[in-house]
């Protein structure tokens, strides 16, 4: 639960153990149901050392198949696909973000009728990527309208294909191309346009080399958790992007820190056109500098929201320039 009050120190922090209470993935995956719904997942499902059905989460094709199965079974998003090497997002974590944003906007439990009764809530999805995940989930869980932007035209083409293959999404997601790499909101938010909230998953590496090393660490950690020997299971001299990510999806000059700094400063220019701005902050050391800068920019409220999945903690920073957010 997110608690809120305005004060001279406008920072509110919410944390809980595990996924959001509204997240249907809190109790894990029903692999039998997923395989029945999406047969392409079947070859990757095996019984693990604990006697339970699972997949090899270090195998990109297995993770991609799991995502497609989850999206089809739980959210009626069919024919979801991404190009080779594109970022393959962890669905439970992305669903958590949407639920926390709904809570931020004081929106109650999602209704089963939302697919047929679209909400008036309008979301801005910055850097939607080839997977389009936030806009897709926002539309199918809460019925929100979305504008999804990206600097990569191939990513937008792929999201367009996903929308075309899911008729229920027609008219709910608008795609816009960011043509200037030096801007985030400028060129996307149009004159006279208003959004209830923006979401973003910033590129968190500052180079391809750092991204490759990060991917290798993920694979190594998964191997350790399974008790495998890294020297025989993984070739550490040739790391690869096992979890996907092309270009701006995973890295940019200056990494997450400079991207956030640019986003914060530019958000002030559009302070009257968005009720809440939000962003994931993957690196803990970037949180305090982010909050400090946001206060200097004249925000009326800043919130830090912790999302927990297993041993992983991810943070959302939300900020507003409005005196009438609730």
C-alpha positions in Angstrom: 0.0 0.0 0.0 1.3 3.4 -0.9 0.8 6.0 1.9 0.9 9.7 1.0 1.1 13.0 2.6 2.5 16.4 1.6 5.2 17.9 3.6 8.4 19.9 3.3 10.1 16.5 2.8 7.8 15.1 0.2 9.2 11.6 0.0 6.9 8.6 0.6 8.3 5.1 0.6 6.3 1.9 0.3 7.7 -1.6 0.5 6.3 -5.1 0.9 7.5 -8.6 0.7 6.8 -10.3 -2.6 4.7 -9.2 -5.6 1.9 -6.7 -5.3 -1.3 -8.0 -3.7 -3.2 -7.6 -7.0 -0.5 -9.5 -9.0 -1.9 -12.9 -10.2 1.6 -14.3 -10.4 2.2 -14.1 -6.6 1.8 -17.9 -6.3 4.1 -18.8 -9.2 3.3 -20.4 -12.6 0.8 -23.1 -13.4 2.9 -24.8 -16.1 0.3 -27.4 -17.0 -2.3 -24.6 -17.7 0.3 -22.6 -19.6 1.3 -25.5 -21.8 -2.3 -26.3 -22.5 -2.9 -22.7 -23.6 0.4 -22.3 -25.5 1.8 -25.6 -26.9 5.1 -24.0 -28.0 6.1 -23.8 -24.4 5.9 -27.6 -23.9 9.5 -28.5 -25.1 11.0 -26.2 -22.5 9.1 -27.4 -19.4 11.0 -29.9 -17.3 10.8 -31.3 -13.8 13.5 -29.5 -11.7 15.5 -30.9 -8.8 12.7 -30.0 -6.4 10.3 -32.2 -8.3 8.4 -29.2 -9.8 7.7 -28.2 -13.3 9.8 -25.2 -14.5 12.0 -24.0 -17.4 15.7 -23.0 -17.7 15.5 -19.3 -17.1 19.0 -18.9 -18.7 17.6 -20.1 -22.0 16.3 -17.1 -24.1 13.9 -19.2 -26.2 12.4 -20.8 -23.1 11.8 -17.4 -21.4 10.3 -16.0 -24.6 7.9 -18.9 -24.9 7.0 -18.5 -21.2 6.2 -14.8 -21.8 4.0 -15.6 -24.8 2.2 -18.3 -22.8 1.6 -15.9 -19.8 0.4 -13.1 -22.0 -2.0 -15.4 -23.8 -3.3 -17.3 -20.8 -3.7 -14.5 -18.3 -4.1 -11.4 -20.5 -5.6 -12.6 -23.7 -2.7 -11.1 -25.7 -2.2 -13.6 -28.6 0.5 -13.8 -31.2 3.0 -11.9 -29.0 6.5 -12.1 -30.4 9.8 -10.1 -30.4 12.7 -10.0 -32.8 15.8 -12.0 -32.1 18.0 -10.2 -29.4 15.2 -7.9 -28.3 14.6 -7.4 -24.6 12.4 -10.1 -23.2 10.8 -8.6 -20.0 9.9 -10.5 -16.8 6.1 -10.4 -16.9 5.4 -10.6 -13.1 7.7 -7.6 -12.5 6.1 -5.6 -15.3 2.7 -6.4 -14.0 3.8 -5.2 -10.6 4.8 -1.8 -12.1 1.3 -1.4 -13.6 -0.5 -2.3 -10.3 1.7 0.2 -8.3 0.9 2.9 -10.8 -2.8 2.2 -10.5 -2.4 2.5 -6.7 -0.5 5.8 -7.2 -3.5 7.1 -9.3 -6.0 5.8 -6.6 -7.5 3.3 -8.9 -9.1 0.3 -7.4 -9.0 -3.4 -8.3 -9.3 -4.0 -12.1 -12.6 -5.1 -13.4 -13.3 -8.0 -15.7 -15.4 -5.7 -17.8 -12.5 -3.3 -18.6 -11.7 -4.9 -22.0 -15.1 -3.8 -23.2 -15.3 -0.6 -21.2 -12.0 1.3 -21.8 -10.9 3.7 -19.0 -10.3 7.4 -19.5 -6.8 7.0 -17.9 -4.1 7.9 -20.4 -0.5 6.4 -20.0 2.7 7.5 -21.7 5.1 4.6 -22.2 8.6 6.0 -22.7 10.9 3.6 -24.6 8.3 0.9 -25.1 10.8 -1.4 -26.8 10.0 -4.2 -29.3 7.9 -5.9 -26.6 5.5 -3.1 -25.9 4.8 -4.7 -22.5 3.6 -1.8 -20.4 1.1 -0.5 -22.9 -0.1 -4.0 -23.6 -0.6 -4.8 -19.9 -2.1 -1.4 -19.0 -4.7 -2.0 -21.8 -5.6 -5.5 -20.8 -5.6 -5.2 -17.0 -7.1 -1.8 -16.5 -8.4 -0.7 -19.9 -6.1 2.3 -20.1 -5.3 4.2 -23.3 -1.6 4.4 -24.1 0.9 6.4 -26.2 4.0 4.3 -26.6 7.2 5.9 -27.9 10.6 4.6 -28.9 13.7 5.8 -30.8 14.0 2.5 -32.7 11.7 2.2 -35.7 12.1 -1.6 -35.8 10.8 -1.8 -32.2 7.7 0.2 -33.1 7.1 -1.9 -36.2 7.1 -5.0 -34.0 4.7 -3.5 -31.5 2.5 -2.4 -34.4 2.4 -6.1 -35.5 1.4 -7.3 -32.1 -1.4 -4.8 -32.0 -2.6 -5.8 -35.5 -2.7 -9.4 -34.3 -4.8 -8.5 -31.3 -8.0 -6.7 -32.5 -9.1 -5.9 -29.0 -6.1 -3.5 -28.8 -7.0 -1.5 -31.8 -7.5 2.2 -30.9 -6.0 1.7 -27.4 -2.3 2.1 -28.1 -0.8 4.9 -30.2 2.8 4.5 -31.4 5.1 7.5 -31.8 8.7 7.7 -32.9 11.2 9.8 -31.0 13.4 11.2 -33.7 15.8 13.1 -31.5 18.1 11.0 -29.3 18.7 14.0 -27.1 15.0 14.3 -26.0 12.6 12.1 -24.1 9.2 13.9 -23.8 9.9 16.6 -26.4 8.6 15.5 -29.8 6.3 12.9 -28.1 3.9 14.9 -25.9 1.8 17.1 -28.2 0.5 20.5 -27.6 -2.7 20.5 -25.5 -2.3 16.8 -24.7 -2.5 15.5 -21.1 -1.4 12.2 -19.5 -2.3 10.8 -16.1 1.0 9.0 -15.8 4.2 8.2 -17.6 6.2 5.0 -17.2 9.8 4.1 -18.2 12.4 1.4 -17.9 15.6 3.3 -18.6 18.7 1.7 -20.2 20.8 1.0 -17.2 24.2 0.3 -18.8 26.5 2.9 -20.4 28.1 0.6 -23.0 27.6 -2.7 -24.8 30.5 -4.2 -22.8 28.9 -3.4 -19.5 25.6 -4.9 -20.8 27.3 -8.1 -21.8 29.0 -8.4 -18.4 25.6 -7.8 -16.7 24.0 -10.5 -18.7 26.8 -12.9 -17.8 26.3 -12.2 -14.1 22.7 -13.1 -14.4 23.5 -16.4 -16.1 26.2 -17.2 -13.5 23.8 -16.4 -10.6 21.2 -18.7 -12.1 23.8 -21.5 -12.5 24.9 -21.0 -8.9 21.3 -21.3 -7.7 21.1 -24.6 -9.5 24.4 -25.8 -8.0 26.1 -25.9 -11.4 29.9 -25.5 -12.1 30.4 -22.3 -14.0 33.6 -23.4 -15.6 31.9 -26.3 -17.4 28.5 -24.8 -18.0 29.3 -21.4 -19.2 32.0 -19.9 -21.5 32.8 -16.7 -19.6 35.2 -15.5 -22.3 32.2 -14.9 -24.7 29.3 -13.5 -22.8 26.1 -12.9 -24.7 22.9 -11.0 -24.1 21.0 -14.1 -22.9 18.1 -12.0 -21.7 17.9 -9.9 -24.8 18.2 -6.2 -25.4 19.1 -4.2 -28.5 20.7 -0.8 -28.6 18.8 1.8 -26.5 16.9 -1.0 -24.6 19.9 -1.8 -22.5 22.6 0.9 -22.8 23.1 4.6 -23.6 25.9 7.1 -23.1 26.1 7.8 -19.4 23.9 4.8 -18.5 20.9 5.0 -16.2 22.2 8.0 -14.1 22.5 10.4 -17.0 19.3 9.2 -18.6 17.3 9.8 -15.4 18.9 13.2 -15.0 17.8 14.2 -18.6 14.3 12.8 -18.0 13.9 14.7 -14.7 14.9 18.0 -16.2 12.8 17.6 -19.3 9.8 16.6 -17.3 9.6 20.1 -15.8 9.0 21.5 -19.3 5.9 19.3 -19.5 4.9 19.7 -15.8 1.3 20.7 -16.6 0.8 17.9 -19.2 1.4 14.9 -17.0 -0.1 14.3 -13.5 2.6 11.8 -12.4 5.9 11.0 -14.0 7.5 7.7 -13.0 10.5 5.6 -13.8 12.1 2.4 -12.7 15.5 2.9 -11.0 17.5 -0.3 -11.2 20.7 0.8 -9.5 20.2 1.6 -5.8 23.0 4.1 -5.8 21.0 6.2 -8.3 18.0 6.7 -6.0 19.2 9.3 -3.6 20.8 11.6 -6.3 17.5 11.2 -8.3 15.4 12.3 -5.3 17.8 15.2 -4.6 17.6 16.5 -8.1 13.8 16.2 -8.3 13.4 18.3 -5.2 15.7 21.0 -6.7 13.5 21.0 -9.8 10.5 22.2 -7.8 8.4 19.0 -7.6 5.5 19.1 -5.1 5.8 15.4 -4.2 8.3 12.6 -4.8 7.7 9.0 -4.0 10.0 6.0 -3.8 8.1 2.7 -4.3 9.9 -0.7 -3.7 8.9 -3.7 -5.8 10.0 -7.0 -4.5 10.3 -10.3 -6.4 12.2 -13.0 -4.6 15.5 -11.6 -3.5 15.4 -8.8 -6.1 14.3 -5.3 -5.2 13.5 -2.8 -7.9 12.4 0.8 -7.2 10.0 3.1 -8.9 10.6 6.8 -8.4 7.4 8.9 -9.0 7.3 12.7 -9.1 4.7 15.4 -9.8 4.7 19.2 -10.1 1.0 19.4 -9.4 -0.7 20.6 -6.2 -3.8 18.5 -7.1 -2.6 14.9 -7.6 -5.2 13.2 -5.5 
